[in-house]
């Protein structure tokens, strides 16, 4: 393969994966060797519904294309037939989808994934990554933790106030009916 063709392929990797920006997203490396054509099509179409793309890689060209990016850590895992799964909202979502498909496609091999420069190797690492919260879930949990004490404080302040309001209301009702109210103390 000529150097010109190799440069075109590396440029294609960069534009596909980075979606035209200079920043590479996080990604997940899988091996689709051994999958039948029908299963590969099901895998790609199932992931495409979640806005997740799969690109088959040439290892040496991918290593060069990933240099200086967050995907550079995957270079050590680039052996054999590989494909990069990327896209969706985050690599956690990609990992969840593909780990869920493993039961239907046991020949699908999970090689590893990168999240914010941290590498998760093999099936165990990717399964661990799939249990992480996505960005939206983490934000939701943080907001819940922030709002929770304020909610408890409002309940504590409101509780005695509603008790006093109930007493005042019962006194008012008794006075309207003309009943006597006993003095305390």
C-alpha positions in Angstrom: 0.0 0.0 0.0 1.5 3.4 -1.0 2.1 6.2 1.5 -0.5 8.3 -0.2 -3.2 5.7 0.4 -2.1 5.2 4.0 -2.3 9.0 4.6 -5.8 9.0 3.1 -6.9 6.1 5.4 -5.5 7.8 8.5 -7.2 11.1 7.5 -10.4 9.1 7.1 -10.0 7.6 10.6 -9.5 11.1 12.0 -12.6 12.6 10.3 -14.9 9.7 11.0 -14.0 9.3 14.6 -13.6 13.0 15.5 -16.7 14.1 13.5 -14.7 16.9 11.9 -13.4 18.3 15.2 -9.8 18.2 16.4 -10.8 16.3 19.6 -11.1 12.5 19.5 -13.8 11.1 21.7 -13.4 8.1 23.9 -13.9 4.7 22.3 -14.1 1.0 22.7 -12.0 -1.6 20.8 -13.8 -4.8 19.8 -12.9 -7.8 17.6 -15.7 -8.9 15.2 -13.6 -11.8 13.8 -15.8 -14.9 13.7 -19.1 -13.0 13.4 -21.2 -14.0 10.5 -22.3 -11.3 8.1 -25.9 -11.3 9.4 -24.7 -10.9 13.0 -22.3 -8.1 11.9 -25.2 -6.3 10.2 -27.4 -6.7 13.3 -24.6 -5.4 15.5 -24.0 -2.3 13.3 -27.7 -1.6 12.8 -28.5 -2.1 16.5 -25.7 0.3 17.5 -26.6 2.8 14.8 -30.0 3.2 16.4 -28.2 4.5 19.5 -26.0 6.8 17.3 -23.0 4.5 17.9 -20.7 3.8 15.0 -18.3 0.9 14.3 -15.2 1.4 12.1 -12.9 -1.5 11.2 -9.3 -0.5 11.7 -5.9 -1.3 10.2 -3.8 -1.6 13.3 -0.6 0.2 12.2 -2.5 3.1 10.6 -4.8 3.4 13.6 -1.8 3.6 16.0 -0.4 6.5 13.9 -3.8 8.2 13.7 -4.4 7.9 17.4 -1.0 9.4 18.4 -1.5 12.4 20.7 -5.2 11.7 21.3 -7.2 10.1 24.1 -7.3 6.9 22.0 -3.5 6.5 22.0 -3.8 4.1 25.0 -5.6 1.6 22.8 -2.5 1.2 20.7 -1.2 -1.7 22.9 -4.4 -3.6 22.3 -4.3 -3.3 18.5 -3.5 -6.9 17.6 -5.5 -9.0 15.2 -8.8 -7.9 13.6 -10.1 -4.8 15.3 -13.0 -2.4 15.1 -13.5 0.8 17.1 -17.0 1.5 18.5 -17.6 5.1 19.3 -20.3 7.7 19.5 -23.5 7.8 21.5 -23.5 10.0 24.5 -20.4 8.5 26.0 -18.2 5.4 25.9 -20.1 4.1 28.9 -23.2 3.9 26.8 -21.2 2.2 24.0 -19.9 -0.3 26.6 -23.4 -1.0 28.0 -24.9 -1.7 24.5 -22.1 -4.0 23.4 -21.9 -5.9 26.7 -25.6 -6.4 26.3 -25.1 -7.9 22.9 -22.4 -10.4 24.0 -25.1 -12.9 25.0 -26.5 -13.0 21.5 -23.1 -12.9 19.8 -20.6 -14.8 22.0 -17.9 -14.6 19.3 -17.8 -10.8 19.7 -14.6 -10.1 21.7 -14.2 -7.1 24.0 -10.6 -5.9 23.8 -10.7 -2.7 25.8 -12.0 0.9 26.1 -10.7 4.3 27.0 -12.6 6.8 29.2 -10.9 10.1 29.8 -7.5 8.6 29.2 -8.0 5.7 31.5 -7.8 2.3 29.8 -10.1 -0.6 30.6 -8.6 -3.9 29.3 -10.4 -7.0 28.2 -13.9 -8.2 28.9 -13.6 -7.6 32.7 -12.5 -4.0 32.2 -15.2 -3.2 29.7 -17.9 -4.8 31.9 -16.7 -2.7 34.8 -16.9 0.4 32.6 -20.4 -0.5 31.5 -21.5 -0.2 35.2 -20.2 3.4 35.5 -22.8 6.2 35.4 -23.1 8.2 32.2 -22.5 11.9 32.3 -26.2 12.7 32.6 -26.7 10.1 35.3 -23.7 11.5 37.3 -25.1 15.0 37.0 -28.5 13.8 38.2 -27.0 12.0 41.2 -25.0 15.1 42.1 -28.0 17.4 41.9 -30.0 14.9 44.1 -27.2 15.0 46.7 -27.1 18.8 46.6 -30.9 19.3 46.8 -31.5 16.5 49.4 -30.2 18.5 52.5 -32.2 21.6 51.5 -35.3 19.4 51.1 -34.8 18.0 54.6 -34.2 21.5 56.0 -37.5 22.8 54.5 -39.4 19.8 55.9 -37.9 20.5 59.4 -38.9 24.1 59.2 -42.3 23.4 57.8 -43.1 20.6 60.3 -43.5 22.6 63.5 -45.1 25.5 61.6 -47.8 23.2 60.3 -48.4 21.9 63.8 -48.9 25.4 65.2 -51.1 26.3 62.2 -53.2 23.2 63.0 -53.6 24.4 66.7 -54.6 27.9 65.6 -57.1 26.5 63.1 -58.7 24.3 65.8 -58.9 27.2 68.3 -60.5 29.4 65.5 -63.1 26.7 64.8 -64.0 26.3 68.5 -64.3 30.1 68.9 -66.6 30.2 65.8 -68.8 27.6 67.3 -68.9 29.5 70.6 -67.1 26.8 72.7 -64.9 27.7 75.6 -61.1 27.3 75.3 -59.3 26.1 78.4 -56.4 28.3 79.6 -53.0 26.6 79.9 -50.7 27.3 82.8 
